Amino acid sequence: IVGSYDYHPQLFRNPVDAGQPTIFASRFSSNEASPAVLVGATGNLRYAIDLFPSCALDAEGVLWCAWDCSEPHRTIQLARRNAGDGSFKAVTSFGRAICSTPELSTATNGHLLLAWSEHAAVGRWQGKVALLKEGRPLNTETLIENVDILFPQAQQSPNGQFWVVYERSDSEGALLALRKLDVLNEHH
């Protein structure tokens, strides 16, 4: 399980290289939680505010985690768990504008799907869905409508097609929408 909580290194005997709210992961087994492992931003990004984590296992059983990171601007960070020591290593980041609410899900052939919302300086929130292999995008589809697209979640159906569900929001309210991902399906 992954979660974001307010971390104050000065309160720990052996602090990790992080501060602010950040992401930690624990394994649950037989109603017991393992010690928390740092997932969130470290080093020059240790003061970033890390929120909204999502995790998924790939076909090889590798745990991946994506989250909303406030530095250097609101990007989506992606990290993978190293089997050897159990630590997480940052792989890449996504987004050119303000990004939020990532969702990871497992797809076939060792792929993962990463969905998030992105907002440019002008205009509405857009949805983004990337098909990933080893953390690298093979293809990305942008969802644009005359409403804000929020909280996208992508899945692969049993017949292999990619779909996304999201909130369509404007001044009159919000509705859920389901949409086939044509660009990802064409190039898969």
Z-matrix of the N, CA and C atoms (Angstrom, degrees):
N
C 1 1.444
C 2 1.533 1 107.29
N 3 1.312 2 116.17 1 144.95
C 4 1.464 3 120.93 2 177.06
C 5 1.521 4 108.92 3 -119.95
N 6 1.317 5 115.35 4 150.81
C 7 1.457 6 119.70 5 179.10
C 8 1.512 7 110.67 6 -157.01
N 9 1.321 8 115.37 7 159.94
C 10 1.456 9 122.05 8 177.13
C 11 1.518 10 107.32 9 -109.70
N 12 1.318 11 116.27 10 128.69
C 13 1.456 12 118.08 11 172.31
C 14 1.517 13 110.60 12 -145.89
N 15 1.323 14 114.15 13 160.07
C 16 1.457 15 121.74 14 -176.40
C 17 1.519 16 109.22 15 -68.08
N 18 1.321 17 116.76 16 116.86
C 19 1.455 18 122.19 17 -175.38
C 20 1.517 19 109.63 18 -111.85
N 21 1.323 20 116.48 19 126.49
C 22 1.459 21 122.56 20 178.55
C 23 1.529 22 107.65 21 -120.88
N 24 1.342 23 118.43 22 99.34
C 25 1.463 24 121.33 23 -174.00
C 26 1.525 25 114.12 24 -56.32
N 27 1.307 26 117.61 25 -30.14
C 28 1.464 27 120.40 26 -178.01
C 29 1.530 28 112.21 27 -64.76
N 30 1.314 29 118.93 28 -13.82
C 31 1.462 30 122.40 29 -179.36
C 32 1.531 31 113.24 30 -90.96
N 33 1.349 32 117.87 31 0.26
C 34 1.458 33 121.60 32 -174.92
C 35 1.529 34 111.10 33 -116.92
N 36 1.342 35 116.03 34 144.16
C 37 1.465 36 121.09 35 176.88
C 38 1.521 37 111.53 36 -64.97
N 39 1.312 38 116.28 37 -41.76
C 40 1.472 39 122.18 38 179.48
C 41 1.524 40 108.70 39 -121.62
N 42 1.313 41 117.51 40 76.75
C 43 1.473 42 119.50 41 -176.15
C 44 1.526 43 112.39 42 -67.10
N 45 1.312 44 115.08 43 150.86
C 46 1.461 45 121.18 44 173.77
C 47 1.519 46 108.15 45 -94.69
N 48 1.324 47 116.91 46 166.82
C 49 1.463 48 123.29 47 -175.51
C 50 1.529 49 110.36 48 -80.02
N 51 1.321 50 115.98 49 67.35
C 52 1.465 51 120.80 50 -179.49
C 53 1.518 52 108.81 51 -153.59
N 54 1.298 53 115.42 52 163.15
C 55 1.455 54 122.37 53 175.48
C 56 1.512 55 108.16 54 -153.95
N 57 1.325 56 116.89 55 178.48
C 58 1.455 57 121.78 56 179.33
C 59 1.533 58 109.66 57 63.60
N 60 1.327 59 119.03 58 -172.24
C 61 1.458 60 118.98 59 170.92
C 62 1.532 61 108.41 60 -67.75
N 63 1.300 62 116.96 61 132.05
C 64 1.459 63 120.46 62 178.86
C 65 1.524 64 109.73 63 -142.02
N 66 1.320 65 116.62 64 178.15
C 67 1.465 66 122.50 65 -172.74
C 68 1.526 67 109.86 66 -103.56
N 69 1.328 68 115.62 67 133.71
C 70 1.459 69 122.64 68 174.06
C 71 1.526 70 108.41 69 -129.22
N 72 1.337 71 115.41 70 155.83
C 73 1.466 72 121.48 71 177.87
C 74 1.522 73 109.46 72 -126.99
N 75 1.320 74 115.94 73 147.38
C 76 1.464 75 123.01 74 174.28
C 77 1.521 76 108.20 75 -140.26
N 78 1.320 77 115.03 76 152.02
C 79 1.462 78 120.85 77 175.61
C 80 1.524 79 107.68 78 -101.99
N 81 1.342 80 115.83 79 135.37
C 82 1.456 81 120.81 80 176.83
C 83 1.517 82 109.33 81 -107.72
N 84 1.327 83 115.66 82 130.70
C 85 1.452 84 121.97 83 178.12
C 86 1.523 85 108.13 84 -151.75
N 87 1.317 86 117.27 85 131.22
C 88 1.474 87 122.18 86 -179.80
C 89 1.527 88 112.14 87 51.12
N 90 1.300 89 115.89 88 45.75
C 91 1.468 90 123.18 89 179.00
C 92 1.521 91 114.05 90 60.79
N 93 1.323 92 117.48 91 22.53
C 94 1.458 93 122.48 92 177.80
C 95 1.527 94 109.04 93 -121.67
N 96 1.320 95 115.82 94 142.04
C 97 1.465 96 121.29 95 177.04
C 98 1.521 97 109.56 96 -103.67
N 99 1.324 98 115.98 97 136.75
C 100 1.464 99 120.47 98 175.53
C 101 1.525 100 108.94 99 -74.16
N 102 1.334 101 117.85 100 164.66
C 103 1.467 102 119.00 101 174.18
C 104 1.535 103 110.12 102 -58.14
N 105 1.314 104 116.12 103 145.13
C 106 1.465 105 121.50 104 -178.38
C 107 1.526 106 110.49 105 -68.91
N 108 1.329 107 115.78 106 140.43
C 109 1.464 108 123.68 107 178.07
C 110 1.529 109 107.71 108 -114.64
N 111 1.317 110 117.53 109 132.52
C 112 1.455 111 121.61 110 178.85
C 113 1.521 112 110.39 111 -66.53
N 114 1.321 113 116.27 112 129.51
C 115 1.462 114 123.08 113 174.93
C 116 1.517 115 109.97 114 -112.16
N 117 1.322 116 117.34 115 -37.94
C 118 1.456 117 123.94 116 -169.93
C 119 1.514 118 115.53 117 -65.20
N 120 1.322 119 113.92 118 -177.98
C 121 1.460 120 122.90 119 -174.47
C 122 1.524 121 111.90 120 -60.98
N 123 1.333 122 115.76 121 139.14
C 124 1.464 123 122.55 122 178.98
C 125 1.527 124 109.32 123 -131.05
N 126 1.325 125 115.83 124 -174.65
C 127 1.467 126 120.30 125 176.62
C 128 1.510 127 111.28 126 60.23
N 129 1.333 128 116.07 127 -129.57
C 130 1.468 129 119.81 128 -177.42
C 131 1.534 130 112.45 129 -69.18
N 132 1.330 131 118.00 130 -11.56
C 133 1.471 132 121.43 131 177.45
C 134 1.524 133 112.04 132 -104.56
N 135 1.340 134 118.69 133 10.74
C 136 1.469 135 120.93 134 -172.97
C 137 1.530 136 113.27 135 -62.73
N 138 1.323 137 118.68 136 -20.55
C 139 1.460 138 120.23 137 178.62
C 140 1.520 139 112.55 138 -95.07
N 141 1.320 140 116.75 139 8.25
C 142 1.457 141 121.15 140 176.39
C 143 1.523 142 109.66 141 -67.44
N 144 1.300 143 115.92 142 151.68
C 145 1.460 144 121.27 143 173.34
C 146 1.529 145 106.52 144 -94.08
N 147 1.330 146 115.80 145 113.79
C 148 1.463 147 123.09 146 -176.68
C 149 1.524 148 109.13 147 -103.83
N 150 1.342 149 116.24 148 123.04
C 151 1.466 150 121.52 149 -175.75
C 152 1.530 151 111.04 150 -137.46
N 153 1.310 152 116.35 151 169.14
C 154 1.471 153 125.96 152 170.64
C 155 1.530 154 113.58 153 53.90
N 156 1.343 155 118.83 154 56.05
C 157 1.468 156 119.13 155 179.56
C 158 1.527 157 112.73 156 -72.74
N 159 1.310 158 115.11 157 151.35
C 160 1.465 159 123.11 158 174.39
C 161 1.514 160 106.68 159 -141.63
N 162 1.335 161 117.49 160 141.21
C 163 1.459 162 119.43 161 -179.71
C 164 1.527 163 110.81 162 -132.84
N 165 1.329 164 115.00 163 158.89
C 166 1.473 165 122.11 164 177.38
C 167 1.522 166 108.28 165 -156.61
N 168 1.321 167 115.31 166 153.03
C 169 1.464 168 122.08 167 174.17
C 170 1.515 169 109.16 168 -98.53
N 171 1.343 170 117.33 169 136.60
C 172 1.468 171 119.34 170 174.27
C 173 1.530 172 109.25 171 -85.17
N 174 1.324 173 117.14 172 -177.25
C 175 1.466 174 122.32 173 -175.72
C 176 1.523 175 112.89 174 -62.68
N 177 1.331 176 117.51 175 -24.63
C 178 1.464 177 121.46 176 179.39
C 179 1.526 178 112.31 177 -91.15
N 180 1.328 179 117.33 178 3.20
C 181 1.453 180 120.92 179 179.82
C 182 1.513 181 114.58 180 83.35
N 183 1.326 182 117.64 181 14.12
C 184 1.463 183 122.07 182 178.04
C 185 1.528 184 108.41 183 -81.76
N 186 1.323 185 115.85 184 131.48
C 187 1.461 186 121.49 185 179.04
C 188 1.525 187 109.45 186 -86.70
N 189 1.323 188 115.63 187 128.63
C 190 1.461 189 123.64 188 177.47
C 191 1.520 190 108.01 189 -115.82
N 192 1.322 191 116.74 190 149.69
C 193 1.457 192 121.04 191 177.83
C 194 1.530 193 109.20 192 -138.51
N 195 1.322 194 115.87 193 135.03
C 196 1.471 195 122.50 194 174.70
C 197 1.527 196 107.60 195 -121.27
N 198 1.338 197 116.51 196 147.06
C 199 1.453 198 120.36 197 178.54
C 200 1.514 199 110.10 198 -155.32
N 201 1.319 200 114.31 199 164.40
C 202 1.457 201 125.10 200 176.91
C 203 1.532 202 106.86 201 -85.27
N 204 1.338 203 116.84 202 117.88
C 205 1.467 204 122.65 203 -177.55
C 206 1.527 205 109.07 204 -116.48
N 207 1.331 206 117.14 205 130.13
C 208 1.468 207 120.77 206 -175.04
C 209 1.523 208 114.39 207 -76.33
N 210 1.323 209 119.22 208 -11.38
C 211 1.463 210 121.94 209 -177.07
C 212 1.523 211 111.32 210 -119.58
N 213 1.289 212 122.31 211 148.49
C 214 1.459 213 127.18 212 -7.34
C 215 1.526 214 111.76 213 -71.18
N 216 1.330 215 118.54 214 -21.05
C 217 1.458 216 124.57 215 164.03
C 218 1.524 217 104.40 216 -143.51
N 219 1.288 218 119.38 217 177.07
C 220 1.467 219 121.44 218 -175.57
C 221 1.529 220 110.30 219 -64.53
N 222 1.316 221 116.64 220 92.03
C 223 1.464 222 122.93 221 179.33
C 224 1.524 223 109.49 222 -111.33
N 225 1.312 224 115.41 223 170.19
C 226 1.457 225 122.02 224 171.36
C 227 1.525 226 106.60 225 -102.20
N 228 1.324 227 116.48 226 121.44
C 229 1.458 228 122.43 227 178.07
C 230 1.523 229 109.08 228 -97.72
N 231 1.324 230 116.24 229 147.27
C 232 1.458 231 122.03 230 178.04
C 233 1.520 232 108.49 231 -129.48
N 234 1.338 233 115.89 232 131.20
C 235 1.461 234 121.59 233 178.70
C 236 1.527 235 109.02 234 -134.54
N 237 1.353 236 115.46 235 155.50
C 238 1.463 237 120.61 236 176.31
C 239 1.515 238 109.56 237 -123.89
N 240 1.315 239 114.37 238 149.55
C 241 1.470 240 120.66 239 179.06
C 242 1.521 241 108.87 240 -82.02
N 243 1.323 242 115.77 241 130.90
C 244 1.462 243 121.60 242 176.33
C 245 1.517 244 109.05 243 -84.74
N 246 1.322 245 116.76 244 125.35
C 247 1.461 246 121.68 245 -176.88
C 248 1.526 247 111.62 246 -62.54
N 249 1.332 248 117.63 247 -36.76
C 250 1.462 249 121.42 248 -175.06
C 251 1.515 250 114.40 249 -60.37
N 252 1.340 251 117.21 250 -56.89
C 253 1.458 252 119.64 251 -175.62
C 254 1.526 253 113.54 252 -112.02
N 255 1.326 254 117.60 253 -1.47
C 256 1.456 255 121.02 254 177.84
C 257 1.510 256 114.87 255 78.41
N 258 1.335 257 117.43 256 2.50
C 259 1.461 258 119.98 257 178.83
C 260 1.533 259 109.73 258 -80.43
N 261 1.321 260 115.24 259 168.39
C 262 1.465 261 121.05 260 176.73
C 263 1.520 262 108.86 261 -108.42
N 264 1.332 263 115.48 262 141.76
C 265 1.460 264 121.77 263 179.20
C 266 1.515 265 108.75 264 -122.25
N 267 1.328 266 116.27 265 129.15
C 268 1.467 267 120.80 266 177.03
C 269 1.517 268 109.15 267 -63.12
N 270 1.336 269 116.34 268 136.55
C 271 1.464 270 122.25 269 -178.65
C 272 1.520 271 110.70 270 -106.65
N 273 1.323 272 116.38 271 -53.03
C 274 1.466 273 120.51 272 -177.57
C 275 1.521 274 109.53 273 -164.65
N 276 1.321 275 116.14 274 175.30
C 277 1.457 276 121.39 275 174.38
C 278 1.526 277 109.02 276 -129.04
N 279 1.319 278 114.90 277 159.05
C 280 1.461 279 122.10 278 -178.24
C 281 1.510 280 109.31 279 -129.12
N 282 1.323 281 116.11 280 149.24
C 283 1.449 282 121.90 281 174.08
C 284 1.508 283 113.51 282 104.78
N 285 1.319 284 114.70 283 137.68
C 286 1.459 285 121.74 284 178.48
C 287 1.511 286 112.44 285 -108.89
N 288 1.317 287 116.22 286 -10.02
C 289 1.462 288 121.07 287 -177.64
C 290 1.531 289 107.65 288 -129.14
N 291 1.310 290 117.40 289 -154.68
C 292 1.464 291 121.24 290 177.69
C 293 1.526 292 107.82 291 -75.06
N 294 1.334 293 117.27 292 123.22
C 295 1.468 294 122.16 293 -177.02
C 296 1.520 295 110.40 294 -120.27
N 297 1.334 296 116.09 295 153.43
C 298 1.450 297 119.73 296 179.98
C 299 1.522 298 111.52 297 -158.16
N 300 1.305 299 114.60 298 164.55
C 301 1.467 300 126.78 299 171.58
C 302 1.532 301 115.28 300 49.02
N 303 1.339 302 117.03 301 64.83
C 304 1.466 303 118.66 302 176.96
C 305 1.527 304 111.78 303 -72.68
N 306 1.319 305 116.12 304 151.13
C 307 1.464 306 122.91 305 174.01
C 308 1.518 307 107.90 306 -136.69
N 309 1.326 308 116.80 307 125.58
C 310 1.460 309 122.92 308 176.06
C 311 1.520 310 109.44 309 -104.06
N 312 1.317 311 116.88 310 143.86
C 313 1.466 312 121.34 311 173.33
C 314 1.520 313 108.95 312 -147.24
N 315 1.308 314 115.38 313 156.43
C 316 1.454 315 122.62 314 -178.22
C 317 1.523 316 109.96 315 -84.62
N 318 1.323 317 116.54 316 140.56
C 319 1.467 318 123.01 317 173.79
C 320 1.535 319 107.31 318 -125.84
N 321 1.306 320 117.40 319 177.64
C 322 1.458 321 121.38 320 -178.45
C 323 1.525 322 111.50 321 -76.65
N 324 1.312 323 116.24 322 171.46
C 325 1.461 324 124.27 323 176.09
C 326 1.527 325 113.84 324 58.09
N 327 1.328 326 116.48 325 32.15
C 328 1.454 327 119.95 326 178.27
C 329 1.512 328 114.57 327 75.61
N 330 1.316 329 117.88 328 11.86
C 331 1.458 330 122.04 329 -178.73
C 332 1.524 331 111.19 330 -90.60
N 333 1.321 332 114.86 331 158.89
C 334 1.455 333 123.43 332 169.82
C 335 1.521 334 108.31 333 -124.62
N 336 1.320 335 116.37 334 154.59
C 337 1.460 336 122.34 335 171.92
C 338 1.526 337 107.82 336 -111.29
N 339 1.317 338 116.30 337 132.01
C 340 1.455 339 122.51 338 176.37
C 341 1.518 340 107.71 339 -120.81
N 342 1.336 341 116.28 340 122.65
C 343 1.466 342 121.70 341 177.91
C 344 1.527 343 108.68 342 -120.07
N 345 1.340 344 117.10 343 145.43
C 346 1.454 345 121.56 344 177.39
C 347 1.521 346 109.43 345 -158.72
N 348 1.339 347 115.91 346 166.76
C 349 1.466 348 122.49 347 173.94
C 350 1.518 349 108.42 348 -101.20
N 351 1.341 350 115.56 349 144.89
C 352 1.461 351 120.69 350 -179.19
C 353 1.526 352 109.04 351 -139.51
N 354 1.341 353 116.30 352 137.14
C 355 1.461 354 121.56 353 -177.33
C 356 1.523 355 109.92 354 -126.23
N 357 1.301 356 116.79 355 120.58
C 358 1.464 357 121.72 356 176.12
C 359 1.527 358 108.60 357 -80.48
N 360 1.319 359 116.41 358 171.62
C 361 1.462 360 121.47 359 -179.34
C 362 1.526 361 111.72 360 -58.44
N 363 1.316 362 116.60 361 -35.14
C 364 1.456 363 121.89 362 179.17
C 365 1.522 364 107.99 363 -124.22
N 366 1.313 365 115.97 364 138.65
C 367 1.456 366 119.03 365 176.82
C 368 1.514 367 112.99 366 109.57
N 369 1.322 368 114.25 367 -164.27
C 370 1.460 369 121.71 368 -174.95
C 371 1.521 370 111.68 369 -102.21
N 372 1.339 371 115.06 370 168.14
C 373 1.452 372 120.72 371 172.55
C 374 1.522 373 108.46 372 -67.68
N 375 1.320 374 115.99 373 135.00
C 376 1.461 375 122.69 374 176.32
C 377 1.515 376 108.47 375 -111.60
N 378 1.318 377 115.63 376 158.67
C 379 1.453 378 120.22 377 172.76
C 380 1.523 379 109.05 378 -99.73
N 381 1.311 380 116.29 379 148.00
C 382 1.465 381 122.23 380 175.79
C 383 1.517 382 107.35 381 -131.16
N 384 1.345 383 116.02 382 139.14
C 385 1.461 384 121.29 383 173.76
C 386 1.520 385 107.33 384 -134.74
N 387 1.341 386 115.58 385 125.37
C 388 1.463 387 121.04 386 179.19
C 389 1.523 388 109.45 387 -116.98
N 390 1.328 389 115.55 388 136.83
C 391 1.456 390 122.46 389 171.82
C 392 1.524 391 106.32 390 -92.14
N 393 1.333 392 117.21 391 121.23
C 394 1.461 393 122.12 392 -172.96
C 395 1.522 394 112.15 393 -113.10
N 396 1.316 395 115.37 394 144.90
C 397 1.467 396 123.14 395 169.91
C 398 1.519 397 106.32 396 -130.31
N 399 1.322 398 117.54 397 121.63
C 400 1.470 399 121.91 398 -176.25
C 401 1.531 400 111.59 399 53.33
N 402 1.330 401 116.33 400 34.09
C 403 1.453 402 121.07 401 176.73
C 404 1.512 403 115.42 402 83.13
N 405 1.310 404 117.72 403 -2.45
C 406 1.469 405 121.86 404 -179.09
C 407 1.528 406 109.82 405 -105.38
N 408 1.338 407 117.57 406 137.63
C 409 1.468 408 119.48 407 -178.73
C 410 1.532 409 112.18 408 -71.30
N 411 1.322 410 115.48 409 128.13
C 412 1.456 411 120.90 410 171.94
C 413 1.527 412 109.87 411 -86.77
N 414 1.331 413 115.11 412 -33.59
C 415 1.455 414 121.59 413 179.33
C 416 1.525 415 108.03 414 -163.45
N 417 1.331 416 115.87 415 151.43
C 418 1.469 417 121.11 416 178.62
C 419 1.515 418 108.90 417 -133.42
N 420 1.326 419 115.01 418 137.83
C 421 1.460 420 120.92 419 176.54
C 422 1.515 421 109.10 420 -115.60
N 423 1.342 422 116.53 421 134.45
C 424 1.456 423 122.92 422 178.54
C 425 1.514 424 109.11 423 -103.26
N 426 1.317 425 116.16 424 132.65
C 427 1.462 426 122.65 425 178.58
C 428 1.520 427 108.37 426 -104.03
N 429 1.336 428 116.76 427 116.74
C 430 1.461 429 121.62 428 -178.09
C 431 1.522 430 108.01 429 -126.94
N 432 1.333 431 115.92 430 130.86
C 433 1.466 432 122.24 431 174.58
C 434 1.518 433 107.92 432 -142.27
N 435 1.326 434 117.14 433 178.75
C 436 1.466 435 121.44 434 177.28
C 437 1.523 436 111.25 435 -86.55
N 438 1.329 437 116.73 436 25.66
C 439 1.458 438 124.41 437 176.47
C 440 1.528 439 106.93 438 -137.83
N 441 1.323 440 116.64 439 170.15
C 442 1.460 441 119.86 440 172.92
C 443 1.527 442 108.92 441 -78.15
N 444 1.310 443 116.26 442 135.78
C 445 1.465 444 122.14 443 176.51
C 446 1.526 445 106.84 444 -105.36
N 447 1.328 446 114.88 445 114.35
C 448 1.462 447 121.24 446 -173.42
C 449 1.525 448 111.31 447 -123.99
N 450 1.314 449 116.78 448 151.81
C 451 1.459 450 125.32 449 172.81
C 452 1.534 451 114.21 450 53.18
N 453 1.326 452 118.95 451 48.07
C 454 1.468 453 119.02 452 -179.96
C 455 1.527 454 111.68 453 -68.73
N 456 1.330 455 115.11 454 143.64
C 457 1.461 456 122.98 455 175.84
C 458 1.514 457 108.12 456 -135.78
N 459 1.324 458 116.82 457 120.51
C 460 1.466 459 121.70 458 -176.71
C 461 1.527 460 110.42 459 -104.51
N 462 1.318 461 115.37 460 147.34
C 463 1.463 462 122.63 461 177.87
C 464 1.521 463 109.09 462 -143.87
N 465 1.320 464 115.16 463 157.99
C 466 1.459 465 121.30 464 172.94
C 467 1.522 466 107.16 465 -106.54
N 468 1.329 467 116.17 466 128.76
C 469 1.461 468 120.69 467 -178.61
C 470 1.531 469 110.32 468 -78.10
N 471 1.334 470 118.16 469 166.36
C 472 1.468 471 120.81 470 179.41
C 473 1.535 472 113.68 471 -57.55
N 474 1.342 473 117.54 472 -26.82
C 475 1.476 474 119.49 473 178.77
C 476 1.530 475 112.43 474 -87.59
N 477 1.350 476 117.03 475 6.79
C 478 1.457 477 121.03 476 174.41
C 479 1.516 478 115.63 477 93.16
N 480 1.328 479 118.76 478 -3.85
C 481 1.466 480 121.82 479 -179.41
C 482 1.533 481 110.34 480 -79.96
N 483 1.334 482 115.35 481 147.49
C 484 1.463 483 121.56 482 178.27
C 485 1.529 484 109.85 483 -97.46
N 486 1.335 485 115.41 484 136.12
C 487 1.458 486 122.91 485 -179.10
C 488 1.524 487 109.14 486 -133.54
N 489 1.326 488 115.79 487 157.10
C 490 1.461 489 120.81 488 175.56
C 491 1.528 490 108.61 489 -137.27
N 492 1.315 491 115.80 490 139.90
C 493 1.459 492 122.36 491 172.08
C 494 1.521 493 106.25 492 -115.58
N 495 1.327 494 116.90 493 142.68
C 496 1.464 495 120.60 494 -177.58
C 497 1.516 496 109.67 495 -157.37
N 498 1.333 497 114.26 496 167.87
C 499 1.457 498 120.80 497 175.63
C 500 1.520 499 108.92 498 -92.19
N 501 1.337 500 116.83 499 128.84
C 502 1.461 501 123.68 500 172.12
C 503 1.523 502 105.85 501 -98.44
N 504 1.327 503 117.19 502 114.92
C 505 1.455 504 120.11 503 -172.46
C 506 1.528 505 110.90 504 -127.49
N 507 1.327 506 115.73 505 137.01
C 508 1.466 507 122.05 506 172.63
C 509 1.520 508 108.21 507 -150.25
N 510 1.325 509 117.73 508 -170.46
C 511 1.465 510 121.57 509 -175.51
C 512 1.526 511 112.81 510 -65.71
N 513 1.320 512 117.36 511 -16.31
C 514 1.465 513 120.51 512 -179.49
C 515 1.524 514 112.95 513 -93.74
N 516 1.318 515 118.22 514 -6.30
C 517 1.458 516 120.36 515 178.54
C 518 1.511 517 112.25 516 136.90
N 519 1.318 518 114.85 517 -165.61
C 520 1.460 519 120.65 518 -176.99
C 521 1.525 520 110.45 519 -135.26
N 522 1.319 521 115.28 520 145.45
C 523 1.461 522 122.96 521 176.65
C 524 1.518 523 108.39 522 -137.45
N 525 1.319 524 116.88 523 154.86
C 526 1.460 525 120.79 524 172.68
C 527 1.519 526 109.55 525 -87.97
N 528 1.315 527 116.52 526 143.94
C 529 1.451 528 122.36 527 177.71
C 530 1.529 529 109.52 528 -129.98
N 531 1.310 530 116.32 529 145.32
C 532 1.463 531 123.31 530 175.33
C 533 1.514 532 107.06 531 -118.56
N 534 1.319 533 117.09 532 131.74
C 535 1.457 534 120.73 533 -174.51
C 536 1.520 535 110.15 534 -142.68
N 537 1.328 536 115.10 535 137.86
C 538 1.460 537 121.30 536 174.31
C 539 1.529 538 107.48 537 -77.02
N 540 1.330 539 116.27 538 139.18
C 541 1.466 540 121.10 539 -178.61
C 542 1.527 541 109.37 540 -91.71
N 543 1.323 542 115.43 541 89.32
C 544 1.469 543 121.83 542 -173.28
C 545 1.529 544 113.09 543 -61.01
N 546 1.340 545 117.76 544 -45.04
C 547 1.463 546 120.25 545 -177.54
C 548 1.522 547 110.84 546 -63.89
N 549 1.333 548 117.63 547 -46.12
C 550 1.463 549 120.12 548 179.34
C 551 1.525 550 111.66 549 -65.79
N 552 1.330 551 116.93 550 -38.33
C 553 1.469 552 119.89 551 179.69
C 554 1.524 553 112.54 552 -68.00
N 555 1.334 554 117.60 553 -35.32
C 556 1.462 555 121.25 554 178.72
C 557 1.516 556 112.66 555 -67.19
N 558 1.304 557 117.32 556 -33.97
C 559 1.460 558 121.46 557 -174.47
C 560 1.520 559 113.52 558 -103.61
N 561 1.319 560 116.95 559 12.93
C 562 1.471 561 119.83 560 -177.90
C 563 1.520 562 110.61 561 -94.14
